[in-house]
Amino acid sequence: MREENLQRLSSTKVGLNSPTYLSFKYLFSDLKNAVSKYAKGDVLDIGCGNKPYLPFFEGKINSYVGCDVIQSDRNLVDILCLATDIPLPDNSKDTVFTTQVIEHVADHRKMLSEAFRILKPGGYIIVSGPMAWEHHEEPHDFFRFTKYGFEFVLNLAGFTDLEIIPNGGKWAMVGQLLQNSIRSSCYGKKSFKARLLKAFYFIFRIKWLINAFYGWLDEVDKDYIATLNFVVVARKPL
């Protein structure tokens, strides 16, 4: 049973003092670019939560409807349903948008089939999902995707004309996972070592230093052998 009124992402503002800076810096930028280039008409956001990405769409679309399996803490979900069973007509939306949701859907192929069914011919899906991240929203955390995995499942659902964008490279991934690992070791634990690590983390601004150093390294040595997430755009054929 999923927790009702779960606290969800509410803003796309991120700075060097954020513990998720190295992930969201690239994810937000790539999503914004994809929306600017491909979003149109009537939009469905699958797994919308608090609709943090709605500002990306303003002035570009006609309508924006969000569905989710639970109501968000800000009560912004329009349709409560499973991502695999959405009560909307066939060929009714011009754009489907779903970000950091697919890994939480056990039957992700059915989810993509639903998106395909709901999209009008010629419409676009914009989807993002992680390649590297620790377990989260447990136990509802099922998959990670390589670019070839995304290509396979989207083609299988019937989509074509794929554009697959890595969100940062290997150094952003290393820095973010280091950040996550340190926080995992010092948050929610009461041992002396955990308290000492937490104090060290704050006093010496380790969070800021990791973000700044690995962000710089990712810019000067771009290497997409690994990434944190992918943003993928695909089209339903005419």
N, C-alpha and C positions, 0 to 999 in steps of 0.2 A: 504494500500500500504506500503510495507516494504521499509525502507530507503536504498538507494544505497550506496555502499562503506562504510558500517557500520564498525566502529572500532571493531575488534574482537581479541580474545586471540591470542597472537603470540609467547609465550614462556612458557615452563613448569618449569622455574626456580622460586622458591618461598622461601622467608626467613621470619624471625620473624618480619621484618618491613613491611610486606605486609598485607593489610587489609583483604585479603582472605586466609591468611596462614592456618588457621584451616580447611578450606574446601579443598584447593588444595593439602596440604601436603599428605592427605590420598588418595584423588582422583587420583593424578598423580602416586603415588606409586602403587596403585592397578591396574590402567590401564597399567602401564609399566609391571607389573608381568603377567597380562592377555595376553598382546601382546607377551611377551617372551615365554609364554607357548603354546599359541594357534594360533597365526598368521602365515600364510604361503601363498605362491603362489601369486596370483593376488588379490589386496586389493581394495575395494571400501570404501571410507570415506563419509558417508551421513551427510551433514551439516558440511563440512570440514573447512569453514572459511579460516583462514590463515595457516591451516595445522600445528598447533603447536606440534602435536603428531608424525609427520613424523620421527623425530630422533629415536623414540622407535622402528620403523620398519626396520631401515637401517641394511643391512646385513642379514635379515631374509626372505625377500620376493622378488618376481620378478618385480612387478609393483605396483604403488600406484596412484589411480585416485580419485579425490574429486569432489563431487557435492554439490550444495547449491542453495537456492532459490534466493539469491542475490550475486553479486560479492563482495568479501571482499576488505578491504581498501588496501591490498597489492597485489590485483589482482591475487590471487592464485587458484581461483575456476576453475576447468577444464570443468565442465558441469553445466550449469544453468538450473535448473528444480525444480519441486516440489518433496519433499521426497516421495510423494504418486504416482509419475508418472515419473520414471527414465528411460531414453531411452537407456537401455542396454539389451542385449539378456538374455534369460533364461539360468540358469546354467553356467554363464560366469565368476564368481568370486569365489575364494577360501575362502576369508575372507571379512566380512562386519563389518565395525567399525563405530560406531556413538555415540558420547558422548555429553551429556547435550543438546540434540536436541529434544528428544521425547516429552518433555513437551511443546514444541512450535508447535507441529503438531496436529491440531485439530482432524484429523482422524488418530490417531496413529496406529490403527489396520491395516489400509491400508498401512501405512509405513512399518510395520513389514511384511506384506504380500509381499510387493515389495522386501524387503531384502531376504525373503525366496525364492522368484521366481528367483532372480539373483544369489543366492548362488548355487554352485555345491553340489550335494549330498555328505554328509560327511564334508561339510564346516562349519565354525563357524561364529557366530555373536558375537561381543563384544559391548555391549551397556551400557551406564550409564545415570542416570537421578536422579533428586532430590527427596528426601522425605520431606525436610524442607528448604524453601527459600522464601524470599519475592517476590512480583510481579517484573518481569523484562522483558525487551524487550516488554513492553506493546504496543498494546493490544494482542500481539501474545504470550500469556502465558496461557496455558489451564489446565495442570495437574500436580499432584505430585503422586509419586508411593511408596507404601509399598512393602515389599518383596513378599507379596502374590499377590499384583497387578501385579508385573512383572511376577511372575510365571503364572498367569492366562492369560495375553495377549500373552506371548511367546508360551505357550502351545497351545493356540487357533490358533496361526499362523502356528503351525505344528512343532515347535522346541522341542527338547528333551535334556536330559542330562544337565539340568540347574545347573550352579554354581552361587550363589548369594552372593556377598561380600559387607558388609556394610563398608562405607568409614569413619572410626572413629566412636566413640560412643556418648553417650548422652552429655558428658562434652564438646567435640569438637563442638557439635551442639549448646549447650547453649552459649559457648564463641563466636562462629562465629555470631550467631544471636544477641548477645549483641553488638558485634563490628558493625554489620550492622545497628543496631538500633541507636547507638550513631552517626554514620556517617550520617544517614538519618536526624537526628535532627540538625546537625550543618553544613551540606553542602548544598549549593544552597539557603540558607535563610539569610536574612539581618538584622534580629532583633538583639537587644543587647544581649538577652539570647543566641541566636545561635552563635554569635561572641565570647561570653564569654566561651561557651562550647567548641568551636573549639580551642580557645587559651589554655584552660585547657587540652584538648585532646593532643595537641602537646607539651606543656611545660612539662607536667608530664609523657610523653611517655606512655599514656594510651593504645594505640594500641599495643605496644610492651609488656606491662605488661599483657594485656588480652591474647595475643597469648601465652606468656610463661607460665602463670599460668594455663590456661585451657588446653594447650597442655600437661603440666605435669600431671594435674589431669586426663586427658583422658588415660594416660599411666598407672598410678598407680591404677585406678579404672575403668577398662574396663567394659562397660555395653552397650550392643547394643539394649537396649529397644527402643532407638531412634538413628537416624543417619542423617547426612546431605544428603548423596547420596548413591546409590548402583551402583556397577559395576556387570553386569550380563553377563555370557558366556553361550551360548547355541549352539546346533548342529542341522544341517539339516540332517535328517536320510538318510542313504544310500538307 
